[in-house]
Amino acid sequence: MDSTSPPQWSSLPSDLLFNIASILGTRIDLLSLRAVCNSWRSSLSLPPKTPLVKLPFPIDPNNPNLNPNRHGHFALSESFSYSLEPINRDPKRTWLIKIQESESGNVILKDPLARHPVAGLDRLPKVLNLLDYRVKEISKGYYVEFVEQGKAPYPSIFVNEMKSCISIKQVAVSSSFDKIGDDGFVVMVIYNGGKLALWRMGDDKWSSVNDILEGYVYDSVAYSNGKFFAIDVNGLTISIDPAKASFEIMEVAPAEPRSGFGHGDKFKYLVKWFSDLFLIEKYHEDLFYWSESDDEDDYHIKFKIYKMNEEECDWVEMDGLKDAVLFLGDGCSFFVWAKDFAWWKGNCICFLNYLFMGAGGDGPGPKAGIFDFEDGISRKLSKFSSCSKLFWPPPSWLKHYP
């Protein structure tokens, strides 16, 4: 073959093609590889779909608010956040989207920083040519949702049950879904207003952490370096080793002196990035200033960020994020490098403040914001057009549905 001739990718030896496919880290990468040509598509099998795992219901069978006629199970599912950049478009444009496969097999578009479908834009096209885009998986998230079986009791009763028996705030898992057959696959959830429970693959019931640590109200959970971590509203941080049958609990960092009421003035989030675990504290500058006018450019919201030091059993405060950006949401938080979005600065937090996409799916709502560590000020996302364009307007192939 002439060295100036274009490479004949379809003639790539099959053993080399299989080796390439075996080292790809994500399902979307394998789908993109199959899309290169017909011979590759026929040679490589479709990657398996993310399985839906059935979990026992209820978590607490002795809860007095549980309706005895309520039957069903919890379904554990995975969501994926992607960046999409059209290849043949000038100027360059990137979107951040999140998708999740339901128990029925439908793929739905989710609010990028919340757990809800995007109103009016909750369906994806049947066919999307991945060769038209640079697609990169940014993060994974996990959700546990109740699935009703049989005839449901009277609907009005469901409200109290959602608050105390059925609603699950946050989820962490011990390994990827391709290892769910392993005995070590464990799920941790925050339920019932801040309680912790764990479920190991093969168990017929949940293990409640609150049998040991009664009275704590947990804000966030994460899985990092072989352990689960959970933090309560006062800063008490615990770890649990899922490899131990007894789910042994260790205190990692002590609680802070309690302040204010309820959560005090702080909400806490645990976010893993690479091998590090971070704690983000979100608080109002003025404890009694809970609402912001839609006419104001600035929010009275501040953030602090800490990195876990397990050797010292404490959180170490950082002075910012340097070249990174944190997207902080409801059960879906992730870091990115600012250089991956060359037109936007780092050292910022893009955060959810109530529903991110707003009513009607007409773009990020007025309560979405950006906190800049450089000046310590939170502003509306709408004031940063380069960032808000990550979410809105959507790609042309996403159509409104009445």
N, C-alpha and C positions, 0 to 999 in steps of 0.2 A: 504494500500500500504506500502511495506517495505521502511523504511527511506533511505535505500541504493539504492533503485531502481531509475533509471533515471526518471525525471518528464515526465508525459504524457501531453505534451503541447496541443495536439489536443483535450484533454478532458477538457480544461479550460472552466468554465461556460461562456455562451455567454454574460451575463450582465457584467461580469468582463472584457471580451474582448472588449466590446463596450466602457466601461469606459476608458480603456487604449487607444483605438483609438481616443477618443474624446479629450484627452489632448496632443496628439502629435502635435508638432508645425509646421511641414513641410510636404509637399506632399511626399517627398522621404522617410520620416520615416513611413508613412502609407503604401506606396508600399512595404517597407522592412518588415513591420509587416504582410502584406498579403502573403508574400513569404515564411513564416515559414513553413506552411503545407497546405494541400488541404482543410481541414475543415475551417481554418481561411480565406483562399482565397475565399471560397464560402460564408462565413458568412459576410465578410466585402465588401462593395461596393468599386469600384474603385474611388479614389478621382477625383473630376472634374478637367478637364484640365484648364490651365490658359486661361481665355478669351482674345480675341483680341478686343480692344476697338477702334471704329471708331471716329476720331476727325475731326472737320471741316477743309476744305481747301478752300482758303488760309488763312493764319493768317492775312495778311495785304492786303485786296482787292484793295487798292489804290496804291500799289507798281507799278511804271512804268515799271519794268522789267518783270512783270507777263504777260505771253501770254494768251490772252482771250480765246484761244482754248484749253488751258490746263484744264483738268477736272480729278477729283479724290478725294481722301481723305487721311488723315493721319491715320496710324495704330499704336496704342500704344501696345507694347508687353513687356514681362518680360523675363529677362535672369537670369540664376542661375549659381553660381559658386559652385563647389563641390570639396571636397577632397575624393580621392578614395585610399583605402589601401587594397591590396589583403590579405585575412586572412591566407591562407596557402602558404606563401612565406617567404623564409629566404635567404638573409637578408631582412628586412622590406623595403618596397618601397611605397611612396605616390605620387599621381599625383594631380595636380590642373587642372580642366577642367571647361569650361563654355559652356552651351548649351542654345539655344533659339528656340522656336517654331515659325515658320513662319506663315503667314496668310493662306497659303495653308495646314497647318497642319504638315508639315515636321519639324523634329527636326534636327537642324544643330549644328555642333561644331564651336564655335566662338574663335577667338583669345582671350586668357585669360585676356589681359589687353587692348584690343582695340575692336572696334565695327565690325571688318571684320571677315568673315568666314576664317578658316584656310585653305589655299590653299593645295589641295591634300588630306586633311583629314577632309573634311566637311560633312562626313556622318557617322552616328553611326550604330552599328549592329542592326538588327531587334529585337534580343532577347539578354538580358544581365541578368544573374543570380545575383541578388543583394545579395544573401547569400554568394557569393564568395568574397565580398568586405565589408569593413566598409565604408559606405558612409555618409558623413556629409555635410549638406548645409552650405556654408561659407557666401555667400552674395547674394543679389538680385540687378539687375540693370534694368533700363528701357530705352527703345528706341522708338522713334517716326520716322517712315519712310513713305515716300510718296508712295501711291498706285495709279497708273494710271488707268483711266477709259476711254474707248473709244479709238479712234485713236489719237496717240500722234502727236503733231506738229513736224516740222522739227527738227531732233536731235541736230543740232548745237546750237539751241536756248536754249536748256536745260542747258547748262553750266552756262550762266548768271542767269538763274532762280534758279539753285542749290545754287549759292552764295548768292542770295538776297531774295528768296521767299520760297524755298523748303527745303534747308538744315537746320537741327536742330542739334545744338551742344551738348546740355545736357538736361536731363529730370529729374524732381522730381515729385513724387505723394504724396498725402496726406494720403493715407491708402492702405492697401493691396487689391489685386484684388478681394478677396472674399466679399468686401464691395462696389463693384462698383455700386450697385443699390442705394446706399445712396445718398441723395442730396448733402452731404458734400464731395463727391469724386471730388478732384480738381487736375489738372495737371499744372505744371509750366515748361516752356521751355525757353532756350536761342536760339534765331534764328537771322538770318540776321546780322551776324557779331557782336553780343553782345547785342541784344535787348531782353527784357523780355515780355512774354505773359502768361496769365492764361486762363484755360478753366474749367468750372464747369459742372458736369454731368447734361445733359439736355439742356445746352445752345446751340444755333445754330451758335454762333460765339465766337471768342477769345476776351479777354479783354487785351488791351495793357497797360503795366505798363509805357511805355515810353511816353504816353500822359501826365503823371505827372512829370516824371523824364527824361526830354529830354537831350540827349547828352551823357549819361553814357554808357560805354561798359562793359558788364558783362562777367566774366570769369567762374563762377561756381554757381550752385544752389543746395540746399539740403532742406530736410524736417526734422524738429527736434522738439520734444516736442510741437506738435500742431501748428507749424508755418513754413512757408517757409522762407528760408534765401537765399540771393543773395549777391555776392560780385563783385565789379567792378575792373578794372585793377589797379586802384589807391588805393584800399583798402576800399572804402566806402562800408559798410555792411548795408543792409536793411532787415527788416522782414515784412511779410505779413500774417495776420491772415485770413485763408480761411473760417473761420466760419462767418465772417462779409461779408455781401452782397456787400459792396463797395470795398472790397479788400484794406482796410486801410493800408498805408505804414508807417513804423516807421524806423527811422535811429537808427541802433544799434551801429555802430562804425564809426568814421570819416575817410575821405580819407587821404592818406599820401601826402606829397609834391611830385609832379610829377617829374620823372627823366628819362633820356634817351629818346628813341623814341619808338613809338608803345606802346608795353606793358612796356616800360622801360627795366629793366633787370629782371623782375619778372613775373612769371605765378602763378596764385592762384587756389587752389582746396579746396572745402568744403567737408568734409567727416564726417559722423555721426558714432559714435561707442557707443553702449548702449544708455545712456541718454545724452551723451556729444557731442558737435559739435566742430570739429577741423578745423583750417585753415592751409594749407601747402603751403609754398612759395618755388617755384623752381626758381633758378636764376643761371646765369653764373658768375663764379668768375671773369672773364674778359669779360666785355660787348661786346667787339669786337672780341671775340674768339668764333665764333658760330659753328665751325665744329671741330670734333675730328678725328684724323687718326685712322683707324682700327688697326694699329700696336701699338697704345698706350694702356697701361693697365689702366690708370686713365682718368677720364673725368673731365672737368673744370666745374662741376655742383655741386651746393650746395643746401641745404634745411634748412628751418626753420619751426618750428611747433608751433602753438598757440592753446589755448583752449578758447572757448567763456565764458566770464563772463557777463551774461545778466544783473545782478544787477548793475555792474559798467559800462555797455555799452562799453565794450572794449575787445580786445583780449589779453590774458596773454601768454607770450612766455614760452615755456617749454624747458628743457635742453636735451630732448631726449624722447625715447619711452620706456626706461627701458626693460621690458620683452616682449614687443610687437613688431610685424613686420607689416609694412604698405605696401600693394601692391597698387601702385598708377598708374592709367591708364587713358585711354580716355573714360570717362563716366562710368568707372567701377573701383572703388577704395574701399578697405576694409582692416580692421585690423584683425590680428590673434594673438593668444598667441604663443610665441616661444616654450613653453612647449608642445604644441600640435604637434610640429615637433621636437622631442627631440634631433635630431642630428644637429640642427641649432641654432645659437645665435639670440638674439633679438636686440632691439635698432637700427634697420635698416629700410631702405626704398628700396623696389624693385620697380623700376620705368620704365615706358615706355618712350623711347626717339625716337620718330617716331614709325614705325610699329614694334610691339613687336616680332612677330614670324619670321620676315624676309621674303625674297622672296622664293617662292617654298615650304613653309611650312616645311623647313628642320631644325627646331629648333629655339630657341630664337635668334633674329638677333643681329648683332654687336653693335647696339645702345641701347640694353637693359642693364640696369645697377643696381648696388646696392650702396646706400649711407649708410655709417657707421657713426652714431653719435659719436662713441667713438673716432675716429681719424679725423672726418670731411672730409673724402675723398670718392669720387664716383669712382667705378671701374666697369669694364665689368662684366656682369652676368656670362659669361663663365669662369671667374676666381674663381667662387664659385660653384664647382661641386655639393655640397650637395643641393644648391638651384636650380640650373639650371635643376637638375633631377626631380624637381617638374613638369616640362613642357616637357622635352625631354630626351630620346626617349619615344614615346607614348606607351600605353599598346598594347599588341600583337593583341587585337581584333579590334584595329583601323587600317584599311588597307588603303594603298594608292590607290587612284583612278585617272586614267589618265584624 
